[in-house]
Amino acid sequence: MKLEDKKRVLREMVLHRRFEERCYQAYIERKIGGFLHLYPGQEACCNGVMEAARPGHDYVITGYRDHIHAIKCGSDPKAVMAELYGKETGCSKGRGGSMHIFDVAHRFMGGYALVGGPFPLAAGIAKGIQLKGGDEISLCFLGDAANNQGVFHETLNMAALWKLPVLFVCENNQYGIGTSIDRSTAVLDQYKRVCSYGIESAQCDGQDIDVVYEHARTAVDYVRSGKGPYFLELMTYRYRGHSMSDSRGYRTREEEEVWKQRDPINILRDRLIATGEMSMDDFVAIEKETDIYIENEVIKFAEDSPEPNVADLEKYVLA
């Protein structure tokens, strides 16, 4: 990435982190209800891959840890927060909530509650691109545990057979809810599991955005050139539990601290400081500006927005 892009992405990653932590607070305050799956610790994954792709042009689909992917595609953070609050101004009119963020205008094709569900949908989107002859690609972000679903293998087979323009991104955060990957999965290196379908694949450090970007650029160029699907595994870690009801009793605080020593935001920040491109005071200023924006604009918008009209209860129901 160019220097100006790195500075912009650092600011975006701070926004993403602060957005998610503010969601946590709002949930504790009972202003957000239902399920809530947060992204802190994994910011380099979404940002690194999307910087190599074309957000708003390429199609993106993911699971239920989806807020940041939508924002990176171009969704207004205010509309995403309003959706979490269940308000009419939310990106899904308050009907979807945390696990069903959508923004078709920016080609974010949704977050999905069904584990592994986005795999065939991503392939379907890619088939549509192929039939229309477009230069877009389909990007599918999912966690490591989703790869144990049967539909993972069915989709990979079809994607390889038809040489679909789809990039599968495995955000391997080491756990499927509370189960460590070594207790649930025979082959720990997920990128090796696609070899039987003849799909190109790679694995890299998911905490360093420069590393993610370089691997993602190779993957994106491969898919966009018409060579078929690609599988990219990013080794990462979520700081919080699987969801808000998760006490993280299945892992040690020592393990968490080891991963926090390689925080994706701090890695990029320290690299820019070391090269003299910014100072710690600059970074602190970014954090303060971000907090003010989230509180005075994002949260205020969500709290001031109207509740959905009861008269519209059946408006978006297809029967």
C-alpha positions, 0 to 999 in steps of 0.5 A, a space after each residue: 500500500 502507498 503511504 497515504 493509504 496506510 495512514 487512511 487505513 490506520 484511521 479506518 481501523 481505529 474507527 472500526 475498533 472504537 465502533 465495535 467497543 461502543 457496540 459492546 457498551 451499548 449492549 451492556 446498557 441494553 440499547 442493543 438486543 439479541 445476538 452481538 458478535 464483535 470484531 476487535 483483534 481481526 481488523 487487519 483481515 477485512 481491511 487488508 483484503 478489501 484494500 486489495 479488492 474494489 470495495 463497492 464494486 466487488 461483491 462481499 458476503 460474510 457470516 454474523 461478525 459482519 459490521 466492519 465488512 459492511 462499513 468497509 464496503 462503504 456503508 454509513 456507520 450511522 446506518 449500521 449502528 441504527 440497525 443494531 439499535 433496531 431503528 427505522 433508519 438502519 440499513 435493514 430498516 431495523 428488521 435484521 439487527 446485528 447478524 443481518 446487515 445488508 447494503 446492496 447499494 454498496 454491494 455488501 450482500 449481507 451477514 448470515 446467521 447460518 454457519 457456512 451459509 454464505 459459501 454457496 451464495 458467494 458461488 452463486 454471486 460469482 456465477 452471476 458475474 461470470 454469466 454477465 461477463 463483468 470484471 467484479 469478483 465475489 468475496 466470501 469471508 467466514 471463520 475457520 469453523 464454517 469449513 467443517 460444514 458439508 456445504 463448504 466442500 460442495 461449494 468448493 467443488 462447484 467453484 473449481 469446476 466452473 472456474 468461478 471468480 470467487 475469493 474465499 477468505 478464512 478468518 481463522 481466529 482459532 475457535 468455533 464458539 468455545 471449541 478450539 480448532 485442534 479439538 474439532 478439525 483434523 487438518 489445522 491448516 485450513 488452506 491445505 483442505 482445498 487441495 483436492 479441488 485444485 484450488 490455489 490457496 495460501 496462509 498468512 499472518 492475519 494480524 499484520 495488514 501489510 502481509 494480508 494486503 500483499 497476499 490478498 493482492 495476489 489472490 484478487 489478481 488471480 481471481 479477477 484474471 479469470 483463473 478461477 477461485 482462490 482460498 486465503 487463510 488469515 491467522 487471527 484472533 478475536 479479543 472478545 468472546 464469540 458473542 456477548 454471552 461468552 465468558 471466554 472460560 475455555 481459553 487462558 488470559 495468558 493466551 489472550 495477552 500473547 495475541 494482544 502483543 500483536 495487535 493489528 492496529 498497533 503493528 501498523 501504528 508502530 511501523 508508521 511511527 518508526 519510519 517517522 511518518 507519524 507520531 504517537 501524538 498524531 495517533 492519540 489525536 486520531 483516537 480522540 477524533 474517532 471517539 467524538 465522531 462515534 459519540 456525537 454522530 453515530 450513537 446520537 443518530 441511532 438514539 434519535 432515530 425513530 422506531 419502526 412503524 407498527 403499521 409496517 409490520 408486514 411491509 417487508 414480509 414475503 409470503 
